[in-house]
């Protein structure tokens, strides 16, 4: 992989998902496998960016409506009834990228699973002449899978980080990795880092 034409893209690694004071933390929603991701991905981010690559953070966003009440899709409201005013709001603590990975070179606000859907991601990739995406984040079967498949449809080469993404259920995570094997390369965070001079 050529570092200058490669970007690390993380999906939804933000405080409202991972921090104990975030929306999911306050609701007691989480998984150890998800909490471990930032520290596992950080050495790869460092190796890639030091070699001239780019780091992009795609962050789930609940757009504030009138009175600040978030615009929440019906299926999400049913699935996560604890979400409320201020959660995942732009420029808020909860919306922000976790400290272990901050700052990103570019931040993409997304309103659905895929980081490509109605975002500026394609514009960034084109202007930066990026043709390879290394993808990690949460959840494997949601935002990660949707983004990988959308990249495949656009003829963008992807590398999915097998231990750099996670789901709330390990069986679901493993099944999703298996199903995505036909559209993406798969490797560990450590193996990906070695491509850019990190031998750890």
N, C-alpha and C positions, 0 to 999 in steps of 0.2 A: 504493500500500500504506500502511495505517495502522500506524505503528511500534508503538503500544501493543498492537495485536492481532496482531503478527507476531513470530515467533521464527526465529532462525538455528539450524538443527540440523545439527551435524557428526557424521559417522559414523566412528568408529574412528581418529581422529587422535590416537593415543597413543604413548607412548615405545616400547612393545614392537614396534610396526609401523615407526616412523620413526627413532628414535634409534639411532646406531651401536652402542650398548651394549645395545639391546633385543633381544628374541628373534629378530626377523627380521634385524636388523643383524648379530648374531653369526653367523647362518646364511648371510650373504651374499645374502639375499633383499631385493629392493627395486627401485625404478625412480625415475629422476630426476623424472618427472612427478608421482609421489606425494610425493617430498620437497619439491617446490615449493609444495604446497598451503597449508601454514600461513601462509606469508608473503603469499600471494595473498588468502587469506580474512581475514586480520587487519584490514585497513582497513575491510572491510564490517562485521565485528563491532563495531569502534569506532563507525562511523557509526550503526549500528542501535541499539546500547545507549545512545549519547549522545542519541539521539532518543526514548528511552523504550522501546525494544524489549528482547527477551529473548534470551539465548544459552543453548542447551542442548547439552551434549556427551553423545552416546551412545557408550559405551565397551565394546568386546568384553571379555567376562569368562570366564575358566576357573575354575569354582567348585572350590576345594580340597576334596578328599575326605579320607578317612581317611589319616593320616600326611602330609597336605599334597599328595598326588598329585592332579593336576587331573582333573576329569571331562571327558574329551574325546570328542566324537562320533566314531564309527568312520570316517566319511568324511574328517573333518579330520585324524585321526591318520594316515590313509593319505596324505593330500595334504601334510601338514606334519609328518613324523616327527621333526623336530628339537624340537618343543614339549615342554617338560619341567616339572618341579616348580618353581613360583615364577613361571612365565610367565603374564602376564595375570591375576595374582592380585589381588583387591581390596586397595586401600591400598598396593600396591607401586609402585616407580618405573616399572616397565614398563606398568602399568595406567593410569598417570596421563596426563592430557591434556598435549600438548606445550606447552612454555613459551611459544611465540609466541601461543598462544590462551588460555592460562590467565589468570584463573580463569573458569569457566563459572558462570552463574547457577544452573543445575541440571545434575546429572550423572545419567545413566541407565545402569545396568549392563544389558548385554544378553548373552544366551547363544546367540543365533542371528543370522541375517542381519538381519532386520528390527528396527528400534528399537521397534516396537510389540509384538513377540511377548513375552508374559509380562513386561512391564516396567511402570513407573509413568508412562510418557510420556503416555498419554491423560488420566490424572488431572491431571498438571501443566498440560496444555493447557486442560482444562476449567476448573480453578480460576483460571488466569491469563487466561482468556477470549481465548485465542489461536486464530485461525481461518486463519492463513496460515503455512506453513512454508517457509523458504528452506533448501534442502538441499544439502550438499556432503560430501566425505569419500571414503572408500575402502571397497571398490572399486566402480567404477561399475556393473558387472554383478552385484555381490553385494549387500552391505549397503545401498548407495545405492538400487539399483533396487527391492529388496524393500521398503524403507521408503517410497519414492515410491508404489509400487503399493498398499501398505497404507493410506497416507494417502488415496489416491484412493477406495478402498473405503469410507472413513469420511467422505467428502464434505469433506475438509480441502483447501483450496486450497494448491497447492505451486508453488514456483519452484525448478527444478533449475539449479545453477550449472555451466554447461558447462565452465568452466576451474577450477572449484572442486571437481571430483571427478576421479578418475583410476583407471586399471586398470593391471595389469602389462603389458598389450598395448594399444597405441594403436588398433589396428583394432577390438578388442573394445569399447573405450571409445566410439569413434565410432558403432559399430553400436548400442550400448545407448542412446546419446543419441537416435538416430533412432527407435528402437522406443518410447521413452518419450514422444516428442513428442505422442502422442495423449492422454496423461493428465496432463501437467504443462506449465506454462510453462517456457521455458528462456532464461536470460540469463547474461551474464558477471558475474563478481564486481564489476568496476568499474561496470557498468551498474546492478546491484542497489544498490550504494552510493550512486549518485546519487539514488535514490528517497528517501534519508534525509538529503540535504543534503551528501553528499560528492561534489564535482565532479571528483575526480581520475580 
